[in-house]
Amino acid sequence: MPRIPVLNLLRALIGMVAVAPLLAFGSPPADETYRIAVVDPNRVVESSPQYEAAGKALQGEVEDRERNLREQQDQVAELQRKLERDGDLMSENEMQRLKNDIRSRSRKLKYAQDEFQEDVALRKNELRTKLAKQVQEVVVELAKELEIDLVVSEGLVYYSPRIDISDKVIERLKREFSSK
């Protein structure tokens, strides 16, 4: 997620580049006006039922692996307790075998935890990318239906709530979600 500030900057620059020709060539002819709208993609994504459903699906996907990792942690902890409790009673060979077993299991556990975190991050990114594409499609549909010439997002200092179409996008996403 550290890439979000870069993406926000990129979106702001794209928005400025999109508006620059309008500013550079002056105002439109008197008989021609442009309709501009704003959308808050973060609010749209987080308010959509698709986002909630994706979160639940992801949670379902990770529960088994989390349980497995907890079991492995418990096993390593139990072996540690056994070493502390019975270490004085063990032969040097037994103690070394137990230490090696603990070290080996700890390494495998660390690897499994790292792999799990990477997999979850990748899956979250996949789900967010899919949802962002769906949001973009809805924004384009709405812009065409409402005859909006330019839709901008983020990086804006001020905009009037009357040009914010985020709620309309959210409603459309809700309709699409409920129709599936």
Long-range contacts (C-beta under 8 A, 24 or more apart in sequence): 8-154, 8-155, 9-155, 11-153, 11-154, 11-155, 12-154, 12-155, 12-156, 13-155, 15-152, 15-153, 15-154, 15-155, 15-156, 16-155, 18-150, 18-152, 19-150, 19-152, 22-150, 34-149, 34-150, 35-146, 35-147, 35-148, 35-149, 35-150, 36-148, 36-149, 36-150, 36-151, 36-152, 36-163, 37-143, 37-146, 37-148, 37-150, 37-151, 37-152, 37-163, 37-164, 37-165, 38-151, 38-152, 38-153, 38-156, 38-159, 38-163, 38-164, 38-165, 38-166, 39-139, 39-151, 39-152, 39-153, 39-164, 39-165, 39-166, 39-169, 40-153, 40-154, 40-164, 40-166, 41-132, 41-135, 41-153, 41-154, 42-154, 43-166, 43-170, 44-135, 44-166, 44-169, 44-170, 44-173, 45-128, 45-131, 45-132, 45-135, 47-170, 48-131, 48-135, 48-170, 48-173, 48-174, 48-177, 49-173, 49-174, 49-177, 49-178, 50-131, 50-134, 50-173, 50-177, 51-131, 53-177, 54-127, 54-130, 54-131, 57-127, 58-120, 58-123, 58-124, 58-127, 61-123, 62-116, 62-120, 65-116, 65-119, 66-116, 68-112, 69-109, 69-112, 69-113, 69-116, 72-105, 72-108, 72-109, 72-112, 73-109, 75-105, 76-102, 76-105, 76-106, 76-109, 79-105, 134-173, 134-176, 135-169, 135-173, 138-169, 138-172, 138-173, 138-176, 139-165, 139-169, 141-172, 142-168, 142-169, 142-172
